[in-house]
């Protein structure tokens, strides 16, 4: 599996990444659709173009959550819910509806240090 570091590479390849706590993903992966914890509040599923950007997001928002995390690799061409960019730089696609799990084409392991900081992502 190719890992897209930059937002441009990821967007050009039609790949987006979604960071999720492993227990949340594991509880829904077989259901056909997945809805993350903040969906009700946010009204969409957060995704990211580029692993470099995702690393920043993870450290900015999720270091205090000590649960193990997983990165879902999404083929945006397979999404059944609408996706759009609400940011000018087009780094953060939002999926406005449930994520159909057949759009998940891979999973990446999440590496963290002893302080909970995210240090990288790798193939599972």
N, C-alpha and C positions, 0 to 999 in steps of 0.2 A: 504494500500500500504506500502510495506517495504521500509524504507529509508536506503540506503547504504552509510555509513559514509566513509569507507576507499576505496581506489582505488582497492585493492585486492577483497574486498567483491563485489563491483560493477561489476568488470570485470568477476569474477566467476559466477555472476548471469546473465550476458549478458545484463547489464543495463548501459547506459551512460546518462549523463545529458548535456543539452544545455541551456545556459543562453541567454535570448533574451528580448529586450524591448517589453512590452505588445502590443503597437500599431503595431509593425512589425508583431508579431505573429497573432494578431486579424485580420489584413488585409489579411492574407494568409491561415489561418487555414482551411477554407472551400474549398480551391482550389485543394486539393489533393496532392500538393507539396508545399514546403516551401523553400525559399532561403533567408538567412540572409543578412543584409546590407553589410558586408565586403566580401561576397563571390566572387564578381568580382575581387577584389584586391588580396584576399588570394588564390583563386582557390579551396577552400574546406570549409566545415563547421566545426567549432571548437566544440568539445565535451570534456567532462571530466568524468573520472571515480572517483567516491567518492565525497560526498558532502563536506567533509572537504577540499579537494583539490579545489572544485568549489568555496568555500567561499574565499580561498586565491586568486583565479583568479579574482573573482568579485571585491575584494578590491584592487587588484593590477592594474586593467585596467578600471574599470567602475564606480568608485565613483563620478567622475565629470559629468557623464550623469545622470541627475535628473529624467529622465523618469521612470515610474514604470516598473519593470522587472518581468519576469516569468521564471521558470525552466521547460523545457520540459523533461519528462522522456522517454527515448528511449529504445525500445527493439531492440538490435543490430541484432538479428536474423531475424527481419522483414525488415531491410533496403534493399531498391532496388538498391541504389548506393553503390559502393565499400567503405569499411572502412579499414583504416590501422593505425598503430601506427608509428609515425615518431620520437618518443622519446624513449630513451633506457629504461626508467622506466615504460613504457606503462601506463601512467596516462591520456594521451591526445589523444584519437582517433580522427582521421580526416575523414570526410565523403566527398568523391570526387564525388560530384554530388548533385542534389536536394534531400532534405529530403522528402520521401513519408510520408504524415501525418498519415497514418494508422500504422506507426511504433511508433507514439507517444502514449504511454499507460497511461500517466498521466501528470498532471501539478502540480507544487509546487508553493506556494506563497513565495514571497521574503520579508524578513523583513530587514528594514534599520533604522538606527538611524537618529537623527536630522541633523547630519553632512554629511549624505549620505553614511556612511559606511554600508556595508552589515553585518548583524548580524546573519542571519540564514535563513532556509528554512522550510516550513511546508506544510502540505496537504491543498489543496483548498476545 
